Amino acid sequence: MNKTKPLALFATILLTFSVFKGFAPAQLQSIGKVNFILGNKNNIQVIHPGYRNWLSASLYSPVYHGDRFKTKSESRCEIKLAEKGTIRVGENADFILRPATATRRSSSVLNSGRLWASIKGLLANDQSRFQIRTPTAVCSVRGTIYRIDTDSSTKVLVYAGEVDVGPLSLADDETNQQQQTPQPIIRQPIQVPGPTQIPGPFEVSLEDWVRIIAGQQIEVRADGKYHKTEINKQADAEDDWVSWNKQRDALK
């Protein structure tokens, strides 16, 4: 009996099973894990970069650079980024995790939904800034607690630390940079003016970085105009998403 045929058949079955189950390729390095799931895990889907098949999120499963998460109604997901902080994805959200590293600039992407980020101090160089891009703006932080809500506009609310909010043209997005020009992009350190109150709602276009400090919020519309105000504490206190995240943060 030829023993090579059963071995070849087994290898084929294993490869097919791996593809259909969506196992992450060996060359991907874990950058964190799924630390908490609220709701039906089948309502929280993740796809690894380079794979076609979506998987139901599994508790404590590894997370990789480029993973895309989609959540449905009444479901939430917490992602622990090694020792660099925590990200929580709310219901009906579409989020791509692409944190920058010491050698690669990139922006995570929140296409829709709500996100809470509790980011610790990262590396000392500017490339370590954690950026999240939405359809209307980009947020850049090094160590802070804030939330982002995005649909037709983007709302950023800061609870601790500072967040720099700018137009999409300032995003460190590796894919867009490669498409725009093959030349290396050299960027100077971000110069952010001190907090200023704009004269009225949505009268100024967002053309440079605007710094939002703890207790402030900013909303950026699709037309690029923005409005910065103080956080409405009463509305915030009545928001179940905010209360839940603060309870989770208190457990750390």
N, C-alpha and C positions, 0 to 999 in steps of 0.2 A: 504493500500500500504506500502511495506517495504521501509522505507527511507534510510536504510543502503546501499542498492544496488546502488542507484544513487551516493551516496557519495563515495563508493568504486570504481565505474566506473570513477568518476571524478578524484580521486587520481591516478588511473592507467593511465588515459590520460595525466595528468600533469607530472607524472614520465617519461612516454614515450617521451613526448614533450621535457622535460628537457634533456634527454639523447641524443635525436637527434639534439637538438640545441647546445649541448655541454656546458651547464651552468656549471660554476665552482662549485665544491663541497663546502659546507658551511665551512668545516674545513680549507680551504685555506685562507690565509690572504693576502690582497693586499699589494704589495710593491711599487706600482707606477701606472701609467696610460699611455695609448696611447695618446700622446700629439699632434701629427701632422701626417697627412697622405698626401703623394704626389703621384698622379696617381690614377689608378683605385683601390678602396679598395678591390675588389674581387681578385686582384693580390697580396694582402698581407694576408696571412693565419696564423692563430695562433691556437695552440692546448694546452689545459691545462693539467697538469700532471694527469695521471690516466684516461684520457678520450680518446676515439677512434676517435672522429669526429673533423675535422678541421673546423674553423670558419673564415669568412671574418673579418678582423680587423675593429673595430668600434672606431671612434674618442671619446676620453675620457673614453673608457672602462677600467676597472681595469686590472692590470698585476700582475701575481702571480709567486712566486718562482718555477722555472721549466718550465715556458711557453716556447714553441718553436715557432719561427717565420720563415716563408718562404716567400720570395718575388720573384716576376717574373720581367720581363723586364719593364723598365720605371716606377718603383714604389719604394718608399722610406717610411720609417716609423721612427718616433721619439718616444722614450720611456722616460718618466720622472720618475726618481727613487726618489719619495718623495722629500726630501731636499738634496739628496746625489749626484745629477748630472743628466746628460742626455746621452742617448745612441741613436745613429741613425744607422739604418740598411739600406744598399744600395740595389740596384737591384740584382736579381739572388743570393740571400744570404740564408743561413740556419744557424740560431742562436738560441741557448738555453740559457735562462737567469737564472743563478743560482748564485746570489751574496752571499758572505760569510756573516755570522751574528756573533754576540758576542758568540754564542753557537755552530755554525756549520761552518766548513771549506768546501768550495766547489769552483769550477771554472765554470764560464760561458763558453760556447763552441761556437766558430765560425767555423762551418764545411766548409763553402765556402762563397765567396763574400767579401764585404767591410763593415767595421764598423768604426764609429767615436764615441769616448768616451770623454766626458767632465765631469770628476769625481772630485767632491769636496772632501775636507779633511773628512775622515771617523772617526771611533772610534780610540782611542789612542792605543788599543792593536793590536798585529800583525795579529790577525785573521780577522781584518777589511779590510785587503788589498783586493782590487778588482782584481781578476784574470780572464783572458780570455785565454782559451786553444784553439789552432788550431791544425790541423793535424801534424804540425812539431815543435811547440814550445809553451811556456806558457809565458804570460805577466802579471806582477804583479805591481800594482800601489796603491798609497794612495790618491793622488790629482794631477791631470794633465789633459792635453788635448793631445790626440794622435789618430792615426788612424791605422787600421789593414787591409791589403789586403791579402787574402789567396786563393790559388788554388793549384798548385803543390808545391809552396813554401809559406813562410810567410814573409810579409814585415810589419815592424812597423816603423812609422814615428812620432816623438814627436815634438809638437808645444809649449808646456809649461810644466814645471815640469820635472819629470824623470820617466822612465819606466825600470823595471828590466826584462830582457828577459832570459829565461832559457830553458833547455831541458824538454821534457814531463815528465820525471821522477820526476821533482820537483813540478808538479802541485798538488794543493790541491783539488783533485777530489774525492768526497765522494763515488761515485759508484766504482771507481777503487780501492780505499783503502779498501772497504769492500770485494772486490773480491780477493785482493792480500793476506790479512792476517786479522785474527780476532783480533789481538793484537792492542792495542792503539798505534798510531804513535806519538812519541814525537819529535818535531823538534825544533832545536835551531834557534834563530833569524838569518835572512838572512844576510850573510856577502858578500857584493858586492864590488869588486875592483873598483878603479877609472877608468874612460874612457881610453881605450888604442886603438891605431890604429893597426889593424892586418896587416901583411906584404903584403897581396895580396888577390884578390877575392877568397873566398871559399877555403882557405887553412887550416883553423883551425876548429875543431869540437867543437860544443857548448856542454860543459860538466858541466858548472856551470853558475851562474847568471852573466849576462853582463849588465851594466847600460848604458842606452841611455838617453842623456840629450836633452834639447830643441835645435832644429836645426840639430839633427842627425837622421839617419835611420839605420835599420838593416834588412838584408834578411837572412832567415834561410831555407835551402833546405831540401828536404825529407831525404837526407843522413846525416843530422845533421850538416853539415858545414855551416858557416855563413860568412857574409861580412858586415862590418860597415863603413858607409861613411857619409858625410854631405848631407843634403837634397838638391836636385836639385831645386833651387828656380824658375827657368824658367819653368820647367816641372810642378811644383806644381801650379804656377800661371795660367797655361793653363788647369788645371784639373777642370772640372765643379763640381765634387763631393766635392773637397776641397773648392772651392769658395762658394758653397751653404752652407756647414757646417759652414764656418766662418761667413756668413751672419746670420745664425740661432743663433750662439753663441753671436753675437753682439746684439741680441734682448733681451738677458737675463738681 
